[in-house]
Amino acid sequence: MAEMHIVEVLAGYRPDGQPVIERLEAYDTENPSQFRLIKSPAFAPSIAKDDLIKLADEAGQYSVIEHGGNLAIRIICKVDEQNWGETLKGELEKIGASIDRETPRMIVASVHVTVGFTLIEQTLDKYATSNSNIIWQYGNVYDPETGNPLNWWQDVQSET
């Protein structure tokens, strides 16, 4: 039975150049440097729930060994609004998303790519259009450096 661990991954760098480390829940594997993520991260790029990652070093560098098929979605409310995400969470759950993290101004959700980008984007855009304080983005669809699509989902979609 896999044991749960907290792994530290590099989420980026602060303006002063200091690393930002995000702590994630993950299951161990037979390989001591590889872990399967239990939830999508709030900040670490290019990874999501159920991905198998390999930690490269103690500084939190990682690589994706296998995509688990989930899209990581970050929804942010730019101002303090009471209960801003309650209806949105219900709509996300209707399309099969899990709510992985929640703070007063952020929701992180995971949804399997086979749900389809169109349905996901329609669901999220409806709320972002009706409330200009809400923005959303995918956490593992675009390369954080180039902005190009990662296209990992093409393999997942062809398997279904």
C-alpha positions as CSV (number, residue, x, y, z in Angstrom):
1,M,0.0,0.0,0.0
2,A,1.4,3.4,-1.0
3,E,2.2,5.7,1.8
4,M,1.4,9.4,1.7
5,H,4.2,11.9,1.9
6,I,4.6,15.7,1.7
7,V,7.0,16.5,-1.2
8,E,8.5,20.0,-1.8
9,V,8.5,21.2,-5.4
10,L,9.8,24.4,-6.9
11,A,6.9,26.6,-7.8
12,G,8.9,29.5,-9.1
13,Y,11.0,32.5,-8.0
14,R,10.2,35.6,-6.1
15,P,11.2,39.0,-7.6
16,D,14.3,38.9,-5.4
17,G,15.3,35.6,-7.0
18,Q,14.5,33.4,-3.9
19,P,12.8,30.1,-4.8
20,V,9.2,29.5,-3.9
21,I,8.6,26.0,-2.6
22,E,5.2,24.4,-2.6
23,R,4.4,21.5,-0.3
24,L,2.2,18.8,-2.0
25,E,0.6,15.6,-0.8
26,A,1.8,12.6,-2.8
27,Y,1.9,8.8,-2.6
28,D,5.3,7.2,-2.7
29,T,6.2,4.6,-5.4
30,E,8.7,1.8,-5.7
31,N,11.2,4.4,-6.8
32,P,12.2,6.7,-3.8
33,S,12.5,9.8,-6.0
34,Q,9.1,9.4,-7.7
35,F,5.7,10.4,-6.3
36,R,2.1,10.3,-7.5
37,L,0.4,13.6,-6.7
38,I,-2.8,13.4,-4.6
39,K,-4.0,16.9,-5.5
40,S,-3.2,19.6,-8.0
41,P,-0.9,22.3,-6.8
42,A,-1.8,26.0,-6.5
43,F,1.4,27.3,-7.9
44,A,3.8,24.7,-9.2
45,P,3.6,24.7,-13.0
46,S,2.9,21.9,-15.5
47,I,1.7,19.3,-13.0
48,A,-1.7,18.1,-11.7
49,K,-3.5,15.6,-9.5
50,D,-2.5,11.9,-10.3
51,D,0.7,12.9,-12.2
52,L,3.8,10.8,-11.5
53,I,6.7,13.2,-10.9
54,K,10.3,12.6,-10.3
55,L,12.1,14.9,-7.9
56,A,15.5,15.8,-9.4
57,D,17.2,17.4,-6.5
58,E,16.7,18.9,-3.0
59,A,15.9,22.3,-4.5
60,G,12.5,21.0,-5.6
61,Q,13.2,20.6,-9.3
62,Y,10.9,18.0,-10.8
63,S,9.9,16.4,-14.0
64,V,6.8,14.7,-15.1
65,I,7.2,11.0,-15.7
66,E,3.5,10.3,-16.5
67,H,0.5,12.5,-16.8
68,G,-2.5,11.3,-14.8
69,G,-5.0,12.8,-17.2
70,N,-6.1,15.7,-15.1
71,L,-6.2,19.4,-15.8
72,A,-5.2,21.7,-13.0
73,I,-7.4,24.7,-12.8
74,R,-6.7,27.8,-10.7
75,I,-9.5,30.2,-10.0
76,I,-8.7,33.5,-8.2
77,C,-10.9,36.2,-6.8
78,K,-8.9,39.5,-6.9
79,V,-10.8,41.0,-4.0
80,D,-12.3,39.8,-0.7
81,E,-15.8,38.6,-1.5
82,Q,-17.9,36.6,0.8
83,N,-18.9,33.2,-0.7
84,W,-17.6,34.1,-4.1
85,G,-16.9,30.5,-5.1
86,E,-19.8,28.5,-3.7
87,T,-21.9,28.3,-6.9
88,L,-18.8,27.9,-9.0
89,K,-17.6,24.9,-6.9
90,G,-21.0,23.3,-7.4
91,E,-20.8,23.8,-11.2
92,L,-17.3,22.4,-11.3
93,E,-18.4,19.3,-9.3
94,K,-21.2,18.8,-11.8
95,I,-18.7,18.3,-14.6
96,G,-16.6,15.9,-12.5
97,A,-14.0,18.2,-11.0
98,S,-12.6,17.7,-7.6
99,I,-11.9,20.7,-5.4
100,D,-8.3,20.2,-4.3
101,R,-7.5,23.4,-2.5
102,E,-9.4,26.4,-1.3
103,T,-8.5,29.6,0.4
104,P,-10.6,32.7,0.9
105,R,-9.5,34.0,-2.6
106,M,-8.4,30.9,-4.5
107,I,-9.9,27.5,-5.6
108,V,-7.7,24.8,-7.2
109,A,-9.6,22.1,-9.0
110,S,-8.8,19.1,-11.0
111,V,-10.8,17.7,-13.8
112,H,-10.0,14.9,-16.2
113,V,-9.1,16.1,-19.7
114,T,-11.7,13.8,-21.3
115,V,-14.5,16.1,-19.9
116,G,-13.3,18.4,-22.7
117,F,-11.8,21.9,-22.9
118,T,-15.0,23.3,-24.3
119,L,-17.2,22.3,-21.4
120,I,-14.5,23.3,-18.8
121,E,-14.0,26.7,-20.4
122,Q,-17.7,27.4,-20.8
123,T,-18.2,26.6,-17.1
124,L,-15.4,28.9,-16.0
125,D,-15.9,31.7,-18.4
126,K,-19.5,32.0,-17.3
127,Y,-18.3,33.0,-13.9
128,A,-15.4,35.1,-15.0
129,T,-17.6,37.1,-17.4
130,S,-20.3,37.7,-14.7
131,N,-17.8,38.8,-12.1
132,S,-14.8,40.8,-13.2
133,N,-13.0,40.0,-10.0
134,I,-12.7,36.3,-10.9
135,I,-9.9,35.1,-13.2
136,W,-8.9,31.5,-14.0
137,Q,-6.1,29.7,-15.6
138,Y,-4.9,26.2,-16.4
139,G,-1.9,25.1,-14.3
140,N,-0.6,22.4,-16.7
141,V,-1.7,23.2,-20.2
142,Y,0.9,25.8,-21.3
143,D,4.7,25.7,-21.0
144,P,5.5,28.3,-18.3
145,E,8.5,29.7,-20.2
146,T,7.2,29.7,-23.8
147,G,3.5,29.8,-23.4
148,N,3.1,27.0,-26.0
149,P,0.6,24.2,-25.3
150,L,2.2,21.2,-23.7
151,N,-0.1,18.8,-25.6
152,W,0.3,15.9,-23.1
153,W,-3.5,15.4,-23.3
154,Q,-3.3,14.2,-26.9
155,D,-1.9,10.9,-25.6
156,V,-4.5,10.6,-22.9
157,Q,-7.4,11.4,-25.2
158,S,-6.3,8.8,-27.8
159,E,-6.3,6.1,-25.0
160,T,-10.0,6.7,-24.3
